[in-house]
Amino acid sequence: MPARATNLNKHGAAVQLQRELLVGSIVAVKNKRGTQISARVVSQLVARDGVPTYAIEFVEQDERHDRSELR
């Protein structure tokens, strides 16, 4: 499902997508090159233009992947 990551750092990001997510759930985040990592939804932020935005934190500790590329 397409999503847009903002405020991305090595610990997590804010993610905008056209779907409701439950706080506490684990989601898979994948970049355009196919690199995938697990993340936990920690809160729902204010929606912009009707699109829900969620704060996520990365739960994998795999340092081989540059998390800043998960967009």
Secondary structure, DSSP 8 states (H G I E B T S, - for coil): ---EEES--SSEEEEE-SS---TT-EEEEE-TT--EEEEEEEEEEEEETTEEEEEEEE----TTS-GGG--
